[in-house]
């Protein structure tokens, strides 16, 4: 998720994100890599990361109950 935040931060500051960050970001969501704008791609990566965290927390909660 930090990678996607770095890309979004650069874009919001009007800077070009680091090429290595962009390349790695595209590997995280390959289906969107060539079609979605970079900011949307970064947001999707963040959303997926947060979704996984929520699923893990819910799984831990039901296991401990």
CHARMM internal coordinates of N, CA and C (Angstrom, degrees):
IC EDIT
DIST 1 N 1 CA 1.4389
DIST 1 CA 1 C 1.5251
ANGL 1 N 1 CA 1 C 110.09
DIST 1 C 2 N 1.3135
ANGL 1 CA 1 C 2 N 118.15
DIHE 1 N 1 CA 1 C 2 N -34.80
DIST 2 N 2 CA 1.4623
ANGL 1 C 2 N 2 CA 121.39
DIHE 1 CA 1 C 2 N 2 CA -179.52
DIST 2 CA 2 C 1.5231
ANGL 2 N 2 CA 2 C 111.37
DIHE 1 C 2 N 2 CA 2 C -59.29
DIST 2 C 3 N 1.3120
ANGL 2 CA 2 C 3 N 115.53
DIHE 2 N 2 CA 2 C 3 N -36.27
DIST 3 N 3 CA 1.4556
ANGL 2 C 3 N 3 CA 121.13
DIHE 2 CA 2 C 3 N 3 CA 178.12
DIST 3 CA 3 C 1.5322
ANGL 3 N 3 CA 3 C 110.62
DIHE 2 C 3 N 3 CA 3 C -60.70
DIST 3 C 4 N 1.3101
ANGL 3 CA 3 C 4 N 117.08
DIHE 3 N 3 CA 3 C 4 N -47.81
DIST 4 N 4 CA 1.4622
ANGL 3 C 4 N 4 CA 121.53
DIHE 3 CA 3 C 4 N 4 CA 179.74
DIST 4 CA 4 C 1.5290
ANGL 4 N 4 CA 4 C 110.88
DIHE 3 C 4 N 4 CA 4 C -64.09
DIST 4 C 5 N 1.3160
ANGL 4 CA 4 C 5 N 116.94
DIHE 4 N 4 CA 4 C 5 N -37.41
DIST 5 N 5 CA 1.4643
ANGL 4 C 5 N 5 CA 120.38
DIHE 4 CA 4 C 5 N 5 CA 177.83
DIST 5 CA 5 C 1.5254
ANGL 5 N 5 CA 5 C 110.23
DIHE 4 C 5 N 5 CA 5 C -65.82
DIST 5 C 6 N 1.3256
ANGL 5 CA 5 C 6 N 117.65
DIHE 5 N 5 CA 5 C 6 N -39.52
DIST 6 N 6 CA 1.4736
ANGL 5 C 6 N 6 CA 120.25
DIHE 5 CA 5 C 6 N 6 CA 176.75
DIST 6 CA 6 C 1.5229
ANGL 6 N 6 CA 6 C 111.33
DIHE 5 C 6 N 6 CA 6 C -60.51
DIST 6 C 7 N 1.3274
ANGL 6 CA 6 C 7 N 116.16
DIHE 6 N 6 CA 6 C 7 N -43.23
DIST 7 N 7 CA 1.4616
ANGL 6 C 7 N 7 CA 120.31
DIHE 6 CA 6 C 7 N 7 CA 179.75
DIST 7 CA 7 C 1.5249
ANGL 7 N 7 CA 7 C 110.05
DIHE 6 C 7 N 7 CA 7 C -64.65
DIST 7 C 8 N 1.3195
ANGL 7 CA 7 C 8 N 117.53
DIHE 7 N 7 CA 7 C 8 N -46.27
DIST 8 N 8 CA 1.4704
ANGL 7 C 8 N 8 CA 120.63
DIHE 7 CA 7 C 8 N 8 CA 178.89
DIST 8 CA 8 C 1.5231
ANGL 8 N 8 CA 8 C 111.65
DIHE 7 C 8 N 8 CA 8 C -62.28
DIST 8 C 9 N 1.3104
ANGL 8 CA 8 C 9 N 116.72
DIHE 8 N 8 CA 8 C 9 N -40.33
DIST 9 N 9 CA 1.4656
ANGL 8 C 9 N 9 CA 120.60
DIHE 8 CA 8 C 9 N 9 CA 178.95
DIST 9 CA 9 C 1.5188
ANGL 9 N 9 CA 9 C 110.56
DIHE 8 C 9 N 9 CA 9 C -61.55
DIST 9 C 10 N 1.3065
ANGL 9 CA 9 C 10 N 116.96
DIHE 9 N 9 CA 9 C 10 N -46.74
DIST 10 N 10 CA 1.4687
ANGL 9 C 10 N 10 CA 120.53
DIHE 9 CA 9 C 10 N 10 CA 178.60
DIST 10 CA 10 C 1.5255
ANGL 10 N 10 CA 10 C 110.32
DIHE 9 C 10 N 10 CA 10 C -59.55
DIST 10 C 11 N 1.3204
ANGL 10 CA 10 C 11 N 116.83
DIHE 10 N 10 CA 10 C 11 N -45.71
DIST 11 N 11 CA 1.4532
ANGL 10 C 11 N 11 CA 120.31
DIHE 10 CA 10 C 11 N 11 CA -179.36
DIST 11 CA 11 C 1.5274
ANGL 11 N 11 CA 11 C 111.43
DIHE 10 C 11 N 11 CA 11 C -62.58
DIST 11 C 12 N 1.3157
ANGL 11 CA 11 C 12 N 116.67
DIHE 11 N 11 CA 11 C 12 N -41.48
DIST 12 N 12 CA 1.4675
ANGL 11 C 12 N 12 CA 120.61
DIHE 11 CA 11 C 12 N 12 CA -179.72
DIST 12 CA 12 C 1.5204
ANGL 12 N 12 CA 12 C 112.43
DIHE 11 C 12 N 12 CA 12 C -68.21
DIST 12 C 13 N 1.3125
ANGL 12 CA 12 C 13 N 116.65
DIHE 12 N 12 CA 12 C 13 N -26.42
DIST 13 N 13 CA 1.4663
ANGL 12 C 13 N 13 CA 120.60
DIHE 12 CA 12 C 13 N 13 CA 177.80
DIST 13 CA 13 C 1.5267
ANGL 13 N 13 CA 13 C 111.76
DIHE 12 C 13 N 13 CA 13 C -86.64
DIST 13 C 14 N 1.3332
ANGL 13 CA 13 C 14 N 115.92
DIHE 13 N 13 CA 13 C 14 N -0.10
DIST 14 N 14 CA 1.4530
ANGL 13 C 14 N 14 CA 120.04
DIHE 13 CA 13 C 14 N 14 CA -178.94
DIST 14 CA 14 C 1.5141
ANGL 14 N 14 CA 14 C 113.49
DIHE 13 C 14 N 14 CA 14 C 77.69
DIST 14 C 15 N 1.3155
ANGL 14 CA 14 C 15 N 116.38
DIHE 14 N 14 CA 14 C 15 N 18.18
DIST 15 N 15 CA 1.4621
ANGL 14 C 15 N 15 CA 122.07
DIHE 14 CA 14 C 15 N 15 CA -179.77
DIST 15 CA 15 C 1.5270
ANGL 15 N 15 CA 15 C 109.84
DIHE 14 C 15 N 15 CA 15 C -101.75
DIST 15 C 16 N 1.2930
ANGL 15 CA 15 C 16 N 115.78
DIHE 15 N 15 CA 15 C 16 N 163.97
DIST 16 N 16 CA 1.4584
ANGL 15 C 16 N 16 CA 121.47
DIHE 15 CA 15 C 16 N 16 CA 174.37
DIST 16 CA 16 C 1.5218
ANGL 16 N 16 CA 16 C 108.26
DIHE 15 C 16 N 16 CA 16 C -88.29
DIST 16 C 17 N 1.3331
ANGL 16 CA 16 C 17 N 117.51
DIHE 16 N 16 CA 16 C 17 N 125.22
DIST 17 N 17 CA 1.4685
ANGL 16 C 17 N 17 CA 119.43
DIHE 16 CA 16 C 17 N 17 CA 178.10
DIST 17 CA 17 C 1.5318
ANGL 17 N 17 CA 17 C 110.73
DIHE 16 C 17 N 17 CA 17 C -62.38
DIST 17 C 18 N 1.3035
ANGL 17 CA 17 C 18 N 115.89
DIHE 17 N 17 CA 17 C 18 N 155.13
DIST 18 N 18 CA 1.4624
ANGL 17 C 18 N 18 CA 121.13
DIHE 17 CA 17 C 18 N 18 CA 178.20
DIST 18 CA 18 C 1.5300
ANGL 18 N 18 CA 18 C 109.10
DIHE 17 C 18 N 18 CA 18 C -59.57
DIST 18 C 19 N 1.3259
ANGL 18 CA 18 C 19 N 117.25
DIHE 18 N 18 CA 18 C 19 N 131.96
DIST 19 N 19 CA 1.4725
ANGL 18 C 19 N 19 CA 120.21
DIHE 18 CA 18 C 19 N 19 CA -179.96
DIST 19 CA 19 C 1.5315
ANGL 19 N 19 CA 19 C 113.35
DIHE 18 C 19 N 19 CA 19 C -55.04
DIST 19 C 20 N 1.3139
ANGL 19 CA 19 C 20 N 117.57
DIHE 19 N 19 CA 19 C 20 N -36.83
DIST 20 N 20 CA 1.4681
ANGL 19 C 20 N 20 CA 120.45
DIHE 19 CA 19 C 20 N 20 CA 178.98
DIST 20 CA 20 C 1.5276
ANGL 20 N 20 CA 20 C 110.82
DIHE 19 C 20 N 20 CA 20 C -65.13
DIST 20 C 21 N 1.3328
ANGL 20 CA 20 C 21 N 116.77
DIHE 20 N 20 CA 20 C 21 N -38.33
DIST 21 N 21 CA 1.4648
ANGL 20 C 21 N 21 CA 120.86
DIHE 20 CA 20 C 21 N 21 CA 177.77
DIST 21 CA 21 C 1.5255
ANGL 21 N 21 CA 21 C 110.52
DIHE 20 C 21 N 21 CA 21 C -65.20
DIST 21 C 22 N 1.3169
ANGL 21 CA 21 C 22 N 116.57
DIHE 21 N 21 CA 21 C 22 N -43.23
DIST 22 N 22 CA 1.4652
ANGL 21 C 22 N 22 CA 120.61
DIHE 21 CA 21 C 22 N 22 CA 179.63
DIST 22 CA 22 C 1.5233
ANGL 22 N 22 CA 22 C 110.34
DIHE 21 C 22 N 22 CA 22 C -63.31
DIST 22 C 23 N 1.3156
ANGL 22 CA 22 C 23 N 116.92
DIHE 22 N 22 CA 22 C 23 N -44.48
DIST 23 N 23 CA 1.4595
ANGL 22 C 23 N 23 CA 120.51
DIHE 22 CA 22 C 23 N 23 CA 179.90
DIST 23 CA 23 C 1.5266
ANGL 23 N 23 CA 23 C 111.32
DIHE 22 C 23 N 23 CA 23 C -61.92
DIST 23 C 24 N 1.3156
ANGL 23 CA 23 C 24 N 116.64
DIHE 23 N 23 CA 23 C 24 N -43.67
DIST 24 N 24 CA 1.4630
ANGL 23 C 24 N 24 CA 119.54
DIHE 23 CA 23 C 24 N 24 CA 179.62
DIST 24 CA 24 C 1.5247
ANGL 24 N 24 CA 24 C 111.43
DIHE 23 C 24 N 24 CA 24 C -67.99
DIST 24 C 25 N 1.3191
ANGL 24 CA 24 C 25 N 116.72
DIHE 24 N 24 CA 24 C 25 N -38.94
DIST 25 N 25 CA 1.4632
ANGL 24 C 25 N 25 CA 121.23
DIHE 24 CA 24 C 25 N 25 CA 178.13
DIST 25 CA 25 C 1.5286
ANGL 25 N 25 CA 25 C 110.21
DIHE 24 C 25 N 25 CA 25 C -58.92
DIST 25 C 26 N 1.3130
ANGL 25 CA 25 C 26 N 116.52
DIHE 25 N 25 CA 25 C 26 N -41.56
DIST 26 N 26 CA 1.4644
ANGL 25 C 26 N 26 CA 120.73
DIHE 25 CA 25 C 26 N 26 CA -179.60
DIST 26 CA 26 C 1.5206
ANGL 26 N 26 CA 26 C 112.20
DIHE 25 C 26 N 26 CA 26 C -65.90
DIST 26 C 27 N 1.3206
ANGL 26 CA 26 C 27 N 118.03
DIHE 26 N 26 CA 26 C 27 N -27.02
DIST 27 N 27 CA 1.4657
ANGL 26 C 27 N 27 CA 119.80
DIHE 26 CA 26 C 27 N 27 CA 177.36
DIST 27 CA 27 C 1.5232
ANGL 27 N 27 CA 27 C 111.64
DIHE 26 C 27 N 27 CA 27 C -74.53
DIST 27 C 28 N 1.3190
ANGL 27 CA 27 C 28 N 116.76
DIHE 27 N 27 CA 27 C 28 N -22.59
DIST 28 N 28 CA 1.4652
ANGL 27 C 28 N 28 CA 120.54
DIHE 27 CA 27 C 28 N 28 CA -178.52
DIST 28 CA 28 C 1.5232
ANGL 28 N 28 CA 28 C 112.54
DIHE 27 C 28 N 28 CA 28 C -77.55
DIST 28 C 29 N 1.3179
ANGL 28 CA 28 C 29 N 117.64
DIHE 28 N 28 CA 28 C 29 N -27.36
DIST 29 N 29 CA 1.4710
ANGL 28 C 29 N 29 CA 122.59
DIHE 28 CA 28 C 29 N 29 CA 177.70
DIST 29 CA 29 C 1.5294
ANGL 29 N 29 CA 29 C 108.52
DIHE 28 C 29 N 29 CA 29 C -134.86
DIST 29 C 30 N 1.3207
ANGL 29 CA 29 C 30 N 117.56
DIHE 29 N 29 CA 29 C 30 N 70.35
DIST 30 N 30 CA 1.4627
ANGL 29 C 30 N 30 CA 120.00
DIHE 29 CA 29 C 30 N 30 CA -173.54
DIST 30 CA 30 C 1.5269
ANGL 30 N 30 CA 30 C 114.58
DIHE 29 C 30 N 30 CA 30 C -62.13
DIST 30 C 31 N 1.3277
ANGL 30 CA 30 C 31 N 118.14
DIHE 30 N 30 CA 30 C 31 N -28.21
DIST 31 N 31 CA 1.4616
ANGL 30 C 31 N 31 CA 119.69
DIHE 30 CA 30 C 31 N 31 CA -179.49
DIST 31 CA 31 C 1.5291
ANGL 31 N 31 CA 31 C 112.19
DIHE 30 C 31 N 31 CA 31 C -69.52
DIST 31 C 32 N 1.3136
ANGL 31 CA 31 C 32 N 116.81
DIHE 31 N 31 CA 31 C 32 N -26.04
DIST 32 N 32 CA 1.4646
ANGL 31 C 32 N 32 CA 121.12
DIHE 31 CA 31 C 32 N 32 CA 179.56
DIST 32 CA 32 C 1.5156
ANGL 32 N 32 CA 32 C 112.75
DIHE 31 C 32 N 32 CA 32 C -101.14
DIST 32 C 33 N 1.3105
ANGL 32 CA 32 C 33 N 117.13
DIHE 32 N 32 CA 32 C 33 N -10.45
DIST 33 N 33 CA 1.4638
ANGL 32 C 33 N 33 CA 122.16
DIHE 32 CA 32 C 33 N 33 CA -170.18
DIST 33 CA 33 C 1.5228
ANGL 33 N 33 CA 33 C 113.63
DIHE 32 C 33 N 33 CA 33 C -53.59
DIST 33 C 34 N 1.3154
ANGL 33 CA 33 C 34 N 117.58
DIHE 33 N 33 CA 33 C 34 N -38.93
DIST 34 N 34 CA 1.4632
ANGL 33 C 34 N 34 CA 119.79
DIHE 33 CA 33 C 34 N 34 CA -175.00
DIST 34 CA 34 C 1.5209
ANGL 34 N 34 CA 34 C 113.61
DIHE 33 C 34 N 34 CA 34 C -101.97
DIST 34 C 35 N 1.3299
ANGL 34 CA 34 C 35 N 117.35
DIHE 34 N 34 CA 34 C 35 N -2.98
DIST 35 N 35 CA 1.4635
ANGL 34 C 35 N 35 CA 119.15
DIHE 34 CA 34 C 35 N 35 CA -175.88
DIST 35 CA 35 C 1.5233
ANGL 35 N 35 CA 35 C 113.76
DIHE 34 C 35 N 35 CA 35 C -116.19
DIST 35 C 36 N 1.3050
ANGL 35 CA 35 C 36 N 117.61
DIHE 35 N 35 CA 35 C 36 N -33.81
DIST 36 N 36 CA 1.4660
ANGL 35 C 36 N 36 CA 120.58
DIHE 35 CA 35 C 36 N 36 CA -175.83
DIST 36 CA 36 C 1.5325
ANGL 36 N 36 CA 36 C 111.11
DIHE 35 C 36 N 36 CA 36 C -88.46
DIST 36 C 37 N 1.3246
ANGL 36 CA 36 C 37 N 117.00
DIHE 36 N 36 CA 36 C 37 N 145.63
DIST 37 N 37 CA 1.4647
ANGL 36 C 37 N 37 CA 118.85
DIHE 36 CA 36 C 37 N 37 CA 172.00
DIST 37 CA 37 C 1.5253
ANGL 37 N 37 CA 37 C 109.61
DIHE 36 C 37 N 37 CA 37 C -60.02
DIST 37 C 38 N 1.2973
ANGL 37 CA 37 C 38 N 115.86
DIHE 37 N 37 CA 37 C 38 N 154.80
DIST 38 N 38 CA 1.4672
ANGL 37 C 38 N 38 CA 121.19
DIHE 37 CA 37 C 38 N 38 CA -174.65
DIST 38 CA 38 C 1.5280
ANGL 38 N 38 CA 38 C 112.69
DIHE 37 C 38 N 38 CA 38 C -58.63
DIST 38 C 39 N 1.3223
ANGL 38 CA 38 C 39 N 117.80
DIHE 38 N 38 CA 38 C 39 N -39.41
DIST 39 N 39 CA 1.4661
ANGL 38 C 39 N 39 CA 119.44
DIHE 38 CA 38 C 39 N 39 CA -179.94
DIST 39 CA 39 C 1.5289
ANGL 39 N 39 CA 39 C 111.38
DIHE 38 C 39 N 39 CA 39 C -66.13
DIST 39 C 40 N 1.3259
ANGL 39 CA 39 C 40 N 117.13
DIHE 39 N 39 CA 39 C 40 N -38.95
DIST 40 N 40 CA 1.4613
ANGL 39 C 40 N 40 CA 120.36
DIHE 39 CA 39 C 40 N 40 CA 177.91
DIST 40 CA 40 C 1.5281
ANGL 40 N 40 CA 40 C 110.99
DIHE 39 C 40 N 40 CA 40 C -67.94
DIST 40 C 41 N 1.3087
ANGL 40 CA 40 C 41 N 116.51
DIHE 40 N 40 CA 40 C 41 N -37.99
DIST 41 N 41 CA 1.4558
ANGL 40 C 41 N 41 CA 120.95
DIHE 40 CA 40 C 41 N 41 CA 177.46
DIST 41 CA 41 C 1.5286
ANGL 41 N 41 CA 41 C 110.20
DIHE 40 C 41 N 41 CA 41 C -61.37
DIST 41 C 42 N 1.3131
ANGL 41 CA 41 C 42 N 116.36
DIHE 41 N 41 CA 41 C 42 N -46.04
DIST 42 N 42 CA 1.4675
ANGL 41 C 42 N 42 CA 120.52
DIHE 41 CA 41 C 42 N 42 CA 179.06
DIST 42 CA 42 C 1.5283
ANGL 42 N 42 CA 42 C 110.78
DIHE 41 C 42 N 42 CA 42 C -62.21
DIST 42 C 43 N 1.3238
ANGL 42 CA 42 C 43 N 116.89
DIHE 42 N 42 CA 42 C 43 N -42.12
DIST 43 N 43 CA 1.4667
ANGL 42 C 43 N 43 CA 120.18
DIHE 42 CA 42 C 43 N 43 CA 178.95
DIST 43 CA 43 C 1.5260
ANGL 43 N 43 CA 43 C 111.54
DIHE 42 C 43 N 43 CA 43 C -63.64
DIST 43 C 44 N 1.3224
ANGL 43 CA 43 C 44 N 116.82
DIHE 43 N 43 CA 43 C 44 N -39.16
DIST 44 N 44 CA 1.4649
ANGL 43 C 44 N 44 CA 120.63
DIHE 43 CA 43 C 44 N 44 CA 178.32
DIST 44 CA 44 C 1.5290
ANGL 44 N 44 CA 44 C 110.90
DIHE 43 C 44 N 44 CA 44 C -63.68
DIST 44 C 45 N 1.3156
ANGL 44 CA 44 C 45 N 116.64
DIHE 44 N 44 CA 44 C 45 N -41.26
DIST 45 N 45 CA 1.4664
ANGL 44 C 45 N 45 CA 120.45
DIHE 44 CA 44 C 45 N 45 CA 177.92
DIST 45 CA 45 C 1.5337
ANGL 45 N 45 CA 45 C 109.84
DIHE 44 C 45 N 45 CA 45 C -61.92
DIST 45 C 46 N 1.3158
ANGL 45 CA 45 C 46 N 117.11
DIHE 45 N 45 CA 45 C 46 N -42.44
DIST 46 N 46 CA 1.4669
ANGL 45 C 46 N 46 CA 120.92
DIHE 45 CA 45 C 46 N 46 CA 178.28
DIST 46 CA 46 C 1.5234
ANGL 46 N 46 CA 46 C 110.37
DIHE 45 C 46 N 46 CA 46 C -63.70
DIST 46 C 47 N 1.3331
ANGL 46 CA 46 C 47 N 117.30
DIHE 46 N 46 CA 46 C 47 N -45.83
DIST 47 N 47 CA 1.4672
ANGL 46 C 47 N 47 CA 120.42
DIHE 46 CA 46 C 47 N 47 CA 179.72
DIST 47 CA 47 C 1.5216
ANGL 47 N 47 CA 47 C 111.72
DIHE 46 C 47 N 47 CA 47 C -60.21
DIST 47 C 48 N 1.3190
ANGL 47 CA 47 C 48 N 117.39
DIHE 47 N 47 CA 47 C 48 N -42.58
DIST 48 N 48 CA 1.4570
ANGL 47 C 48 N 48 CA 120.49
DIHE 47 CA 47 C 48 N 48 CA 179.27
DIST 48 CA 48 C 1.5300
ANGL 48 N 48 CA 48 C 111.64
DIHE 47 C 48 N 48 CA 48 C -65.11
DIST 48 C 49 N 1.3122
ANGL 48 CA 48 C 49 N 115.84
DIHE 48 N 48 CA 48 C 49 N -38.34
DIST 49 N 49 CA 1.4630
ANGL 48 C 49 N 49 CA 120.40
DIHE 48 CA 48 C 49 N 49 CA 178.38
DIST 49 CA 49 C 1.5328
ANGL 49 N 49 CA 49 C 110.70
DIHE 48 C 49 N 49 CA 49 C -64.77
DIST 49 C 50 N 1.3178
ANGL 49 CA 49 C 50 N 116.41
DIHE 49 N 49 CA 49 C 50 N -44.32
DIST 50 N 50 CA 1.4659
ANGL 49 C 50 N 50 CA 120.27
DIHE 49 CA 49 C 50 N 50 CA 178.91
DIST 50 CA 50 C 1.5276
ANGL 50 N 50 CA 50 C 111.27
DIHE 49 C 50 N 50 CA 50 C -65.85
DIST 50 C 51 N 1.3165
ANGL 50 CA 50 C 51 N 116.62
DIHE 50 N 50 CA 50 C 51 N -36.95
DIST 51 N 51 CA 1.4591
ANGL 50 C 51 N 51 CA 120.62
DIHE 50 CA 50 C 51 N 51 CA 177.59
DIST 51 CA 51 C 1.5281
ANGL 51 N 51 CA 51 C 110.57
DIHE 50 C 51 N 51 CA 51 C -62.84
DIST 51 C 52 N 1.3380
ANGL 51 CA 51 C 52 N 116.38
DIHE 51 N 51 CA 51 C 52 N -44.57
DIST 52 N 52 CA 1.4708
ANGL 51 C 52 N 52 CA 119.69
DIHE 51 CA 51 C 52 N 52 CA 178.16
DIST 52 CA 52 C 1.5236
ANGL 52 N 52 CA 52 C 111.08
DIHE 51 C 52 N 52 CA 52 C -62.12
DIST 52 C 53 N 1.3279
ANGL 52 CA 52 C 53 N 116.70
DIHE 52 N 52 CA 52 C 53 N -41.17
DIST 53 N 53 CA 1.4704
ANGL 52 C 53 N 53 CA 119.55
DIHE 52 CA 52 C 53 N 53 CA 178.07
DIST 53 CA 53 C 1.5136
ANGL 53 N 53 CA 53 C 111.49
DIHE 52 C 53 N 53 CA 53 C -60.73
DIST 53 C 54 N 1.3317
ANGL 53 CA 53 C 54 N 116.27
DIHE 53 N 53 CA 53 C 54 N -44.25
DIST 54 N 54 CA 1.4658
ANGL 53 C 54 N 54 CA 120.52
DIHE 53 CA 53 C 54 N 54 CA 179.76
DIST 54 CA 54 C 1.5248
ANGL 54 N 54 CA 54 C 110.82
DIHE 53 C 54 N 54 CA 54 C -63.14
DIST 54 C 55 N 1.3220
ANGL 54 CA 54 C 55 N 117.27
DIHE 54 N 54 CA 54 C 55 N -40.68
DIST 55 N 55 CA 1.4680
ANGL 54 C 55 N 55 CA 120.88
DIHE 54 CA 54 C 55 N 55 CA 178.66
DIST 55 CA 55 C 1.5197
ANGL 55 N 55 CA 55 C 111.31
DIHE 54 C 55 N 55 CA 55 C -64.43
DIST 55 C 56 N 1.3234
ANGL 55 CA 55 C 56 N 117.00
DIHE 55 N 55 CA 55 C 56 N -40.09
DIST 56 N 56 CA 1.4614
ANGL 55 C 56 N 56 CA 120.99
DIHE 55 CA 55 C 56 N 56 CA 178.68
DIST 56 CA 56 C 1.5233
ANGL 56 N 56 CA 56 C 110.11
DIHE 55 C 56 N 56 CA 56 C -65.37
DIST 56 C 57 N 1.3259
ANGL 56 CA 56 C 57 N 116.31
DIHE 56 N 56 CA 56 C 57 N -45.11
DIST 57 N 57 CA 1.4747
ANGL 56 C 57 N 57 CA 119.78
DIHE 56 CA 56 C 57 N 57 CA 178.63
DIST 57 CA 57 C 1.5238
ANGL 57 N 57 CA 57 C 111.49
DIHE 56 C 57 N 57 CA 57 C -61.17
DIST 57 C 58 N 1.3348
ANGL 57 CA 57 C 58 N 116.60
DIHE 57 N 57 CA 57 C 58 N -43.17
DIST 58 N 58 CA 1.4596
ANGL 57 C 58 N 58 CA 120.08
DIHE 57 CA 57 C 58 N 58 CA 179.21
DIST 58 CA 58 C 1.5107
ANGL 58 N 58 CA 58 C 110.76
DIHE 57 C 58 N 58 CA 58 C -64.08
DIST 58 C 59 N 1.3173
ANGL 58 CA 58 C 59 N 117.32
DIHE 58 N 58 CA 58 C 59 N -40.20
DIST 59 N 59 CA 1.4549
ANGL 58 C 59 N 59 CA 121.34
DIHE 58 CA 58 C 59 N 59 CA 178.48
DIST 59 CA 59 C 1.5261
ANGL 59 N 59 CA 59 C 110.62
DIHE 58 C 59 N 59 CA 59 C -63.03
DIST 59 C 60 N 1.3180
ANGL 59 CA 59 C 60 N 116.53
DIHE 59 N 59 CA 59 C 60 N -43.02
DIST 60 N 60 CA 1.4597
ANGL 59 C 60 N 60 CA 120.11
DIHE 59 CA 59 C 60 N 60 CA 178.32
DIST 60 CA 60 C 1.5224
ANGL 60 N 60 CA 60 C 111.37
DIHE 59 C 60 N 60 CA 60 C -65.53
DIST 60 C 61 N 1.3156
ANGL 60 CA 60 C 61 N 116.62
DIHE 60 N 60 CA 60 C 61 N -37.30
DIST 61 N 61 CA 1.4503
ANGL 60 C 61 N 61 CA 121.43
DIHE 60 CA 60 C 61 N 61 CA -179.01
DIST 61 CA 61 C 1.5320
ANGL 61 N 61 CA 61 C 110.14
DIHE 60 C 61 N 61 CA 61 C -65.75
DIST 61 C 62 N 1.3366
ANGL 61 CA 61 C 62 N 117.12
DIHE 61 N 61 CA 61 C 62 N -43.55
DIST 62 N 62 CA 1.4605
ANGL 61 C 62 N 62 CA 119.38
DIHE 61 CA 61 C 62 N 62 CA -178.96
DIST 62 CA 62 C 1.5263
ANGL 62 N 62 CA 62 C 111.52
DIHE 61 C 62 N 62 CA 62 C -73.39
DIST 62 C 63 N 1.3266
ANGL 62 CA 62 C 63 N 117.38
DIHE 62 N 62 CA 62 C 63 N -28.49
DIST 63 N 63 CA 1.4625
ANGL 62 C 63 N 63 CA 120.75
DIHE 62 CA 62 C 63 N 63 CA 178.03
DIST 63 CA 63 C 1.5268
ANGL 63 N 63 CA 63 C 110.44
DIHE 62 C 63 N 63 CA 63 C -70.19
DIST 63 C 64 N 1.3214
ANGL 63 CA 63 C 64 N 116.85
DIHE 63 N 63 CA 63 C 64 N -37.32
DIST 64 N 64 CA 1.4688
ANGL 63 C 64 N 64 CA 121.46
DIHE 63 CA 63 C 64 N 64 CA -177.15
DIST 64 CA 64 C 1.5216
ANGL 64 N 64 CA 64 C 112.16
DIHE 63 C 64 N 64 CA 64 C -81.92
DIST 64 C 65 N 1.3117
ANGL 64 CA 64 C 65 N 117.81
DIHE 64 N 64 CA 64 C 65 N -15.31
DIST 65 N 65 CA 1.4727
ANGL 64 C 65 N 65 CA 120.22
DIHE 64 CA 64 C 65 N 65 CA -176.40
DIST 65 CA 65 C 1.5004
ANGL 65 N 65 CA 65 C 112.16
DIHE 64 C 65 N 65 CA 65 C -75.34
END
COOR INIT
IC SEED 1 N 1 CA 1 C
IC BUILD
